[in-house]
Amino acid sequence: MIGTGVIGAGWAALFLAQGLQVTAFDPSPGAEQRLRAAVDDAWPALERLGLAEGASRDRLQFAADCPAAVADAQFVQESGPERSELKQALLAELDGATPPGVVIASSSSGMLPSQLQDMVDGHPERLLVGHPFHPSHLIPLVEVVPGRKSTPAHVDAALDFYAGVGKRAILVRHEVPGHVTNRLQAALWREAYSLVERGVATVADIDAAISNGPGLRWALLGPLVNQHLSGGTGGLAHTLEHLGPPAQVWMDDLGTPRLTPDLAAMLVAGVDDELATVDQPHMVAERDELLVQLLEHKRQRPLVP
């Protein structure tokens, strides 16, 4: 585990809960103490979701440097800063120190795997993106994104590894900026920003519209299956036949906002207003508690993928 910030610490907690031996490294001062505290904070939720045989926080080691951390690695998850100059130096070091054939997966959400592969000279074929979602110890999704130099064997090894630690991995078959899920999120953000900019709705109203509306369904089934179900016995074909034309009008009318300083200030002010009377640490704790409950219930419903 290379890089132990918010995402890296979540990965480390998950791997430990799945019974793995985790060796971590992060050069930031105090990184080991912060990592161990983050694992301790995540552990009760992971215990509720079920620990694997052999799971123990005692199986976490913190290495003195990057080569020592990966010298005996069977899988490397890199979660370093999203800065090209730092990423290039880090990946080059990892490529030289990690045993041959071992997958190096980057948590990067903003850099394409082919771009990352071009940063190493030794074994770029084993470098790919394994992009999680916050909180990474709870949210099952991970996007596996191969680059142009990737080999099927390394892609399959990554998919198998993530499945083995309880993740729901999807394979992104073509490189695109933002991968898949961030692009879907960006489509919603774009229209949310536009509606705020145009004065159609407040920030709080938009959040309520999603969290009390389609977001509840999206937590259970994806947008296309939900659309299929809305068509009754006719399914998606019926929905597209009857709602396709007006949906096209809606899509054609979607906004194209530019995230200017003025718009950013409007959005920040709107969130500040929405949360003015909210204890945010308690809100996050309640969010995570509901996430755990939802995951527990979804596991008992095999027909909900």
C-alpha positions, 0 to 999 in steps of 0.5 A: 500500500503506497500512499496512505491518505484518505483513499490509501488508508481506506484501502489498507483497512479493507485489505486487513479486514480481508485477512491480508498482510499489508505493508504500507509506505507514505513519506509524509510526517506522521503518516504511520500514526494517521494510518493506524488511527484511520484503520482503527476508526474503520474497523468497527464497520468492517467487523459488522460487514464481516472479517475474513479468517486471519483478519487483524490490524496487527498484520499492518506494517509500515516500511521505512521506504518505498522499495522496502514496502514492495520488495515482497509484494504480491499486489501493489495499490498506489494512492499517491498525489495526483501530480504528474511530476510526483507520480512519475518519480513514484511509479518509476521507483515502484516499477524498479522495486516490485517483483516482476509480474506483480500488478501495480494498480493506481487509484488515480481518478484523473490520470489515464493508465496509458499516461501512467504507463509512459512514466515507466521503462521496465514493465509498463504492461503490469501498470493499470488503474484500480480506481475506488470510491470514497469511503474506499473501505465501504463502497464496493465499486472499483474501476479497472482501467487497462492502458494500451500496453496492458496485457490480458493476464495482468488485467485478469489478475487485478479483477480477480484480486479485487473480487477476492477482497469483496470489491465489485469491479467493472472493466473500463474497456476504453480509456476516457478522461474520468473513467466511467463513474466520474463521467456519470457524476460529472453529467449530474454535476454539470446540470446541477451547477447550471440549475443553480447558475440559472436560479432554477433551484437552490443547492439544498433543493438539488441535494434534496431532489436527488437524495429523496428521489432517484438517488434512493433507487440508484443505491439499489439498481442502476439508472438503466435498469431503473428506467427499464422497470419504469416501463412496466411489462414493456420494460425499457423498450416501452419507456424509450418509445413513450418517454424517449422523445421528451427525454431527448428534449430534456437532454438537448436543453441541458446546460453547459456551465463554465465553472467560473469563480463566481459560479464556484462561489455560488455553489460553496455559499449554497452548501454552507447555507444548507449545512449551517445548522448541521454537525458535519462530523456527526453527519458523516458518521450517520452516512457511514452507518447508513452505508453499512446498513444498506450494504448489509441488506443488499447482501441478503438480496441476491436479485439486487446486483 
